[in-house]
Amino acid sequence: MTTEPTTASDERGARMRRIALALAVTVTVAPLTACASAGSTDPGCGECVEELARVREEIEGLPDVSRVKTLDKHPASPTNGAEVAVELRTRSTGDEQVVEDVARVVWQSDLVPVGVVTVSVVDASGELRHGASPYDFRDDAPEHEAYERRWGPRPVA
């Protein structure tokens, strides 16, 4: 059984609670939908499920990689470029070469678009060796030509 508000004050209080609830839902849900909204500037491979699976398989096949903990592609948005984030564990000390090898694998992949690649490496003892080493793959990045010379052109535009 529900009771109806008996005074203007009760009605005002009920209305304020409904407004507060609607505002709380909007503030909570809006950021969650922003990533997949029409405002996304990511024209690439969409979810990239197949492409990510191939990249994961290739990274796991690298000599010093014992396990890929995470491999995520974050789409471009009006405020951020597309990013690929890799977190892995190595069999040894996690030297710089494994970071370079992972960046090369992503560069030579069909993942698109990719603006920035971050690689985090935990060595065999569990020590963080490289925390989010960034590679800027944007066409206008100063390093772009060096990556092309070292690894060839990206297979996708």
N, C-alpha and C positions, 0 to 999 in steps of 0.2 A: 504494500500500500504506500503510495506517495502522497505527500502533503503539498498543497499549493501554497505559494508565498502569500502571506496575509497582508503585508504592507508594502508600500513603495520601497522601503529600505530593503526588505527581503528580496524583492524583484531585482533591485539594483545589484545586490550582492550575488544573486544567482547569475545575472547577466555578466558581471565582472569575472566570475569563475569560468563561465563558458568562453569568454574572450581570452582569458589567461590560458586556458587549455588549448584553444585554437592557436594561439601564439606559440606556445611551447611545442606543439606538434610541428608547426611550420618551421621554427628555428632548428628543430632536430632533423626533420626530413629533408629540407632544402639542400644542405651540404652533401647529403648522401646521394641525391639525384644529380648534382652538378657535374659529376664526373662523366655521366653517360648522357648528358643533356644535348639538345640540339646545338648548344654553344661550343661543343667539342670541335677542335680543328684537326682531329686525327682522321685523315682520309685513308689510312693504311690498311693493314691486314685485319682490322677489327679486333676480335678476341685473340687472334694469332695463335690458336691452340696448336696447330700442326707445326708452325714455325718455331714456337717455343719448345715443343717436344724435340725437334731436330737440334736446336741450340743446346738444350739440356744434355742430350745424348753425346753431342760433340764435346762439350765441356767435361762431362764425366769421363770421356775417353782420353783426356789429356793426362800425360804421364804422372804428374804430381797431385792430381785431384783425387781425393778419396770419396768425396760426396758433395753434391750441390744441395745446400740447405734450402735456399730460396732462389727463384728465378722469376721475376715479375716484370711485366711491361705496363707502364703507366701511360695512358694516352695523353696527348697534348690537350691543353685547355687554353682558354683565352689568356691565362696568366702564367702558365708553365709549358715548357716544351716536353715532348715525349721523352720518357726515360726508360731505360732497362736497368734493373737493379739485380745484382748477383751476389749471393753470399755463399761461400763454399769453405770446405775444410780440406787441407792438404795432407799428404802423407809425410811431409818433411817440415822444413822450417818456414815454408810459405814465402819464398823469395819473390822478388819483383817480376820474374819471368812468368809466373803463373798469372799474374794480373794482366800482363801484356798479352799472353796467349788467350785469355778470356775476352779481352777487348777485340782482338783479331777475329775470334769466332763470331762475335756479335756483328762486327763490321762486315764480314763476308757472308752474313746470313740474309734471309729474305724478310727479316723483321723490318717493318716500315710503318710510320716514321720512327727514327731514333735520333733524338737530339743529344742526349747525355747518357753515358753508361757509367754506372758506379759498381765497383767490385770491392767486396769486403772479404778478407781472407783470415781464417783461423788456422793456425798451424797444428801439427799432430799432437802437441802438448796441450792444446786448448787455448793458447794465447792468441789474441787478436793481433795480427801482423800488419794488415793493411785495412784501414777503416774507410770504406767508401772512396777508393781512389777514383777520381772522376776523369772521364774521357769525353771531350766535347766533339760530337760528330756533326754538328750543324754545318751546313754548306759555307757559311761565312766565318766559321771559327778559324783562328790563326793556325791551328794544327791540322786542319782538314787536308791540305796538300801533302803534308808529311805522312799522314795515314794512307793516302792514295799511293804515294811512292813506295811505302813499306809493304802495304797489303793489297795493292791493286784497287781499282774502282769498286765502289759498292755495287752489288749485283742488281739493286733496285734503286729507283730514284726517290 
